[in-house]
Amino acid sequence: MGPKAKKIILILVGAFFIYAIFTSPDKAAGIVTNAWGVLVDGFNAILRFFDTLLNSN
């Protein structure tokens, strides 16, 4: 895929996010909150894995 196509796709995705935020801000806020929770849970799982790996004797 060429750089022009990537730019067009990025613009379309950005436009969709802006549309979603303006049409239903409550749902958009819920999605962001859920996505942030998933990221935090994943990061905590990685930390727990390495902690267990390094501290297992």
Long-range contacts (C-beta under 8 A, 24 or more apart in sequence): none
